[in-house]
Structures are given as structure tokens and as C-alpha cells.
Amino acid sequence: MADYQQMWSDLGMDLEKHDVLCEVLPEAFGGVYLSQQNRPQGMGFYDFVVSEIHGVRPAELIEHQKTGGKILGTFCVYVPDEVVFAAGAIATGLCGGSQFWVPGGEKVLPANTCPLIKASVGARLDKTCPFFMIADMFVGETTCDGKKKAWEILAQDVPIHVIDIPQMKREKDIAAYQQEILDFIQVVEEFTGNKITPEALGESIKLINNKRKALQRIYNTRKVSPVPISGKDALLVTQIAFYDDPARCAEMGNKLAEELEERINRQEGVFPADAPRILITGTPMAIPNWKLHHIIESAGAAVVVEELCTGTRYFENLVDESATTIEGQVKALAERYMKTNCACFTPNPGRVDDIIRLAREYKVDGIIDTNLQFCNLYSTESYLIKQALDEIGLPIMHIETDYSENDYEQLRTRVEAFLEILGKQV
């Protein structure tokens, strides 16, 4: 790893505390990822990204700032990155997925707040993540009550714009979100000093669509048996997509997809063809949250698809590229983003439909519905998900967890028991 100490120091980071994280992450990554057999060669790029996770990309972002560019940090799949890039700025994902940042968040948040929110706040307030220190502005949204209040706290430390996400999907709600995008365009223009033209927005729509297409291509290879890539590796690709350069993300994703397609032609997989196939649904898994995938795949099953924000919700739908006016492009953006089925919406039958459709497309044997502790939206919706899947005979198990390793053995026991049940049903 290159020496980024001066860069981190210039950012005002807590170097002593950050060193602890830098010591722990390589060991954790090695145990989860590098211990795998027969990994695709294309995963070498993503291994490198993790090895330099607080170095290479942050350095690129700082270079952009040196030329007058702005960095906007985002927390949700409902923030339209297209707007940010159209203004010559860069959007980078900021969600925290590590227990390391949780205590920092608990200094200002109740303990019974979801760990993703606590980690995201703690990463900034404890000054232990360069992405949180580099961003010139944070862009929040109103997908849950915990986040709404967290933005107020973070706003004391960094400029933040909050996008109001409608809670229903009626025509008037889509129109309201369309207006939120128009307001966001105005905020980004004022913040960057750059006018967003139809030409620039059209190009950025194509840029982000190309990233989505590459991720779709990778996921499509997972429909095959034997599956050519582990769920852990596919998850890592998606996690990195949130903050990598979009053009590079598409390029490297397509290279990996090409290798996976060649593996399919050779009938080469990373699990036996008869390995249980698992769909994971629920709350997002921000980097470096790899716990559940590791437990499942260490038990001999293959995670073949994720109905998560760090999964199909992130890339499944494309923005219509045909509009040539700002109004038409914003309408296309609103229509695309409102197709995403988050538990923040009511009613939310589209998510049930997505899970059933994906289960059939990926030929899964069972579904694991997971939610982070104190995420009441997804935890409550789990009842409706299980009810719908029980009606059609799709096996499902619900779990609740956090970022710590305290429940690792308990989860392992439950997962193994679930897989044993699936084995008896096959």
C-alpha cells in the first residue's frame, strides 16, 4: 500500500484511530475473500481497490478538487448521480458498513439506531474515513426517520442537502419527486458554479446507465449453474460501484462479465452445480459488511442474487435516454428512480413481486431476509414478505443482525439449519 499519511493528515483525519482500522481491514478481507478458490481473474482489480481503499480513489477526488471540482457524498440509491456528474462534479457513496465507526455515531445518536446510520455519522465525526472528510457537500434523503435526524446532526459539521423522497407511488408522488430533482439541479448548479445543460445531463445519463448495464451483465451470469462467481465477489463489485469512477466501473465490470461468460461456456463454476442457491433480500450491505455472505457460502451454499440496495435495486432499471430537454430528462430520471422498491414506500407490493421474479429467474432454492437491527421499515415489512412467499411455497428465513461479530456463531447455526431444510426439500 502506498503511503497516504500526508494526504490523510491534510484532511484533518484522526491518524492514530485510523491506523487501527487500516490494521484490521486487510486481515478481515483476506479471511473472507482471498481464502476463496478458483476466483475469476477479473476480481484482481477489486482486490486492489480494497487494498488501497482509503488511498487511490480519495487521491483522485482530491485532484478533482484541486482543479476547482466539487465532491458530493451520497447515502442512498434515490439520489440521482446523473445530476452531480452533469455539473462537472463527482458523486461518491458514503454509507458506513463497519462496526469500527458505530461508537463514534453513538456519541450523538441513540444506541437503538440502525448501525448503518451510526457508522455513517461516526465515520465523519471521528474523522476516520477520507471519503467523509473529502466531500464538499453531503446529499441526504428522507427514506427513514433515523436518517432525517442524522442529517440535522451532520449539517452542523458539513453542508448537506436533503432530497424529500415521497412515501407513496401515485402520479402526484412521482411529480413531487420530479420537482425534488429540479430543486437538486438548482442546488448543484449554485454549489458548483456550473450550469447543467440538456447535453451534459444526457451524457451523464448515458454514463450512469452504462455502469448499470455492466452490473446487469455480471448479475445475469449468476443465473447459470454452476454459478461462475461467488456471491461475496459479486457483492464486492456492487459495493465498490458506489464510489468508483463510473466509466472505469463500467469498463472493469464488462471485463469481468466477459470472463464470467467464458466460464459459463466452459461450464466452470465456483460452487458445485447442486449447491443450494440463495437469494438475499432486506437492508443494504455497505462495505465492508460481508458477514452474511461469508457465513452462507462457507456453509456450502451459493448466494446467486441480492434484492438489496447493494444489489438489483441499484442498477436494475435504466433511465430513458431519448429526452433532449431538461424537463424531459428529469421526468425520465424520476420515473426510473421511483421504480425502485424500498420498504419506505406504502403500499409496497412491487418488492414482493421483485423477490418472486428474481427467485424464479435465478432458480433459487431459498431466501434469506435480513435486516439491520432497529431498521423498523424492513423488519416490519418482513411479515408481508414471508406471508407472500409462504403462499407460493418459497422457503424463507428472517434474520436480524448488526455489524459486530457477536452473533456470528448463532447466525452460522441458523443458516446451516436452514440449508439442511432446503436439502431435504430438494
N, C-alpha and C positions, 0 to 999 in steps of 0.2 A: 504494500500500500504506500502511495506517495505521501510526503509529509505536508499535511494541510494545517499544521498547528497555527501558522501565522494567519491564514485565512480565517480560521475559527476564532482566533484572538481578536482580529479586526472586527468580527461580527459581534463581539461582546459576549461570547459564549462562556459558560462555566466549564473551563477546560478540565479541571480536576474531576468533576462529576461526569463529564462527557467521556473521559478516559475509561471510566468504569464500564460504560455502555460499549465502547469500542473493544474492550477486552472480552465481553460476554458474547457479543453477536457472532463473531466468527465460529466459536465453538458450537453455538446453537445451530447455526446454518449448516455447519459440517455434519453434525449429528443427524439433521433432518434430511438434507439434500445430497451431500457428497457421498453418503453411505449407500445411495441407490445404485442398482446395477443396470447396465445397458441403457443409460440415458442418451437421448438424442444429442449429437454433437452441437447442434444449434443452441443448446442450453448453456454452452460456454460463455456466450455473451451475457446472459442474465446472471450467471455466477460472478462474472467480472463486475457487473453493475452493483451487486450486493457487496462485493469485497471493497468497493470504492463508494459505498452508498452515500456517505457524507462528504465526498470529495469531488468526484468528476462532475456530476450534474450541478451541484451547488456552484462550482467554479464557472461552469458555463452560464449560469444565471447571473452571477456577479459580472461576468464580461458583458452580458447584455445590458446590465445597469450602467456600466462604465461608458457605454455609447448613448446613454440617455433613455434606455428602455426601462419599462416597468415590469415588475413581477407581481402577479396576483395569486394568492394562495386560496385554494378552494377545498371544500369539505364534502361535497355531495354531487351525485350524478345529475341533479337537476340544475346545476349551474352551467349555462351554455358556454363552453370553452371557445366556441366559434367567435363569439363577440370579442373576447380578450385578444385572440390572435389577429382578428381583423383590424385591431387598433395598433398593431405592431408590438403588443405586449406578450408576455408568456404566462400561461396558466400552469400551476403546479399543484398536485394534490397534497393535502396536509394531514389527513386523518392519522391519528396515532394508534398503533396496534400492539404496543408493548407495555407490560406491567411496569417497566422501568419508569415510565412517565406518570403513572397513576398517582403516586404520593404527592407529586407536585400539583396535580389537579385537585386533590383532596384538601389542599391548603385553603382553597376558596370555594370548593363545591361540596355538597353533602356526600357522605360516603355511599349513600344509596342512589348514586348517579351512575349511569352506564359507563363502563370502563373506556369506551371509545371517546366519549366526551371528556372524561377526566384525563385521559392520556393526551388528548389533543390540547387541552388547556395547559396541562403540566409541561408539555414539551416547549411551549412558549415561555411560560412564567419561570421555569427552572433554567431556561437558556441552554438546553442540551440537544437541540436539533437545528442544524443550519438552515433547513428549509423554512422553519418557522421564524428564524431571525432575518432571512433574506427578503421575504415577501414584503413589498411596499404597502400592500393592502390585502386584507382578508375578505373573502366573499362567503358569507353565511347564508342560511336559508331556514325556513320555518317548518321543517319536517318533523320536529318533536319539541315538546316543551322544554326538555333539558337543554337542547341546543339554543333555543331562544334566549334563555337566561345566561347561558355561557357566552353568547355573543356580546351581551351587555358588559360582562366582566372583561372580556378580551378587548373591547372597544376602549377601555381605559389605558390600554397598552399599545394599541396599533389601530390605524384606520380600518374600519370594517363597513362593508355594505351588505345589507341583508335583503335577499330576494324572498318575497312572500309567495309560498307555494300553496295554491288552492287545496282544499281538503276534499273536494269532490271533482267529478269529471264531466259536468254538464257543459253545454256550449258556452254559457256565461263564465264558467270557471276557466275554460281554455282561453277565452277572450281576456280574462283578468291576468292570466299568466303571460299572454302576449304583451299586455301593457307593462308587466314587470320587466320583460326583456327590453322593450323600448326604453324604459327608465334606466335599465342597466347600461344600455348603449350610451345614454347621455352621461351617466356617471363615469364610464370608462373613457369616453372622449375627453371629458373635463380633466380626469386624473392623468391621462397620458399626453394630452395636448394634441392628439391625432384624431382627425375626422374619419369615421367609419363610412366608407363608400360601398355601394352595391357590389362593385368589382372586388373590393377587398373582402367583404363578407362572403361573397360567392366562392372566392378562393379558399377561405378558411373553412367553409362548409365542406368543400371537397377534401381539404387536408384532414379534417377530423373523421369524415366518412371513410377515407382510405385507411385510417387507423382501425376503425371499426371493422372494415372488411377483412383486414388481416387477422384480427382476433376471431372473427366469424369462421375464417378458413381453418384456423387452428382447432377451434371447437368442433367443427364438422368432422375432423379426423377422429375425434373421440367417440363418434357414433359406431365405429367399426370394432369388431372383436377378432383377434386380440387388440386391445387399445394400444396405440403406438407411443403414448406419452402418459406419465403418471399424473394424477390429479394435483399432486403437490407442485409439479413443474408448471402445469397449466395455470394454477393459481398464482404462482410467482410471476409468470408472464403478464397476467392481468394486473397484478398489484403494481408492477413496475410501469405499466402503461399509463398509470395515473399521473406520473410526473416526468416521464421521459419525453424527449423531443418527439412530437407526433410523426414527423416524416421518418425519423430513424426507427421509431416504434413500428411503423408500417413495414419498413424495409426489412428489419430483423424478424418481424413476425411472419412475413411472407417467406423468408428464407427457411425459417423453422417449419412452416407449414409444408413447404416443398419437400423437406427431408421426411416429414411425417407421412406425406402421401407416398413417397418412395418406400417407406417402411410397410405401409399397407399393401403395396404391390408385392412385397416380399413376404407378406403375412408375418411380419416381425412385430412383436409386442413386448411390453414391459411387464405384463401380467399374463398368466395362463388364460387361454380362451374361456375356460369355465370359471374364472374368478368372479365372485359376486360383483355386480355393477351397482354403484351407489350414486344417487343424486343428493346433493346437499342444498337445502334451502334455508332462508332465515336472514339474520343480520349480517352486515358486511364483515369481511376479514381483512382489515388493514395490515400492511406489512409491519412487523414480522409475525403476524398471527398465523401460524402454520399448525397449531396443536391438533385440531380435529382431523385434518387430512392425514397427518402423520400417524395418528392412532389407528385410523381406518385402514390405511394402506400397509401399516406394519402388521396388521391382523390378516392380511392376505386378500383384502377386497380392493377394487379399483374405483376411485372417485372419477366418474366419467362426465359429470356436468354439475355446474353450480347455478342455481337460481338465486343469485345474490347480486348486490350492487358491485361486488368484486367478482362478477360472473356475467351471465347473459344480460342482466338489466343494463349493464354498462354499454354494451355495443350492439345489442340485437337489432334495433331499429335504426334506419338511416334517415337523414334529412333529405327531403326532395330538393334536388339541385337545379330545378328548372326556373325558379323565380329570378327575376332580374331587377327588382326594386327592393328597397329596404323593407317596405311593408309586406311584400310577398315573402321575402326571406324570413322575416320574423314570424309570420304566420306558419311557415313550414317548420321553423325551429320549435314553435310552441306545440304544434301538432305532434312532432316527433317525441319531444321530451314528455309530453303528457300521456304517451302510450306506455311509459314505464310504470310498472305496478308495484308501488311501495305500500307498506302497511299504514302509511299516514293517510291514505285515502279511505273514504267510506261512501258507499259500499265498495268492496274491492274484489269482485268476482274474477277480474282479469288475472289476478295472481294464482288463483286456484286453477284457472284454465291453462296458464303458463306451465305450472308444475305438472299437470296431467299430460300436456302436449310434449314437454321435454322428456318426461318419463317414458313415453312411447317412442319418441324419436331416438333416444339414446338407449332404449331397451334395458332400462334399469330393473334391478331385482328388488330394491328397497330404497326408501327415502329417509334421510336423517334431517329433521327440522331442528335447527339450532338457533338459540338467541342469547345475546349477551345479557347478563344479569341486569335487572332494572330497566330493560327495554320493554315497557308495558305494551307498546303497539304490536310488536311481533309476538310477544308472549301471549297476548290475548287473542291475536289472530290465529295462533296455533290451534286453538279449539276448532275453528272453522275449517282449517286446512285438514286436520285429522278427520273431521266429520265427513268431508267430501271424499277423501281418499279411502276411508273405510267403506264407503258406499260402493266403490268400484273395485275393492279388493287389492289396493296397492298398500303393501306393508310400510308403516311409518313409525319412527321413534322420535320423540321430542326430548331435547336436552337443553339445559341452561348452564352456562359457564361464564367464566371471566378470562382475564389474560394470565392469571397465575397458573402455576403447575400443581397447585394444592389438590385439585380434583383429578389429576392425570390418571391415576390408577383406577379410580371409580369410573371414569369415562371409558377407560380401556375395557374394564369388566363388562360394562353395559353394551359397548359396541360389539365385543366378542359374542355376547349372548344374543344380540340382535342378528349378527351374521350367522350364528348357529341355527336360529329360527328360519332364516332365509334358506339355508342349506337344506333343511328338512322339507321346505315347500317346493324346492326345485324338482 
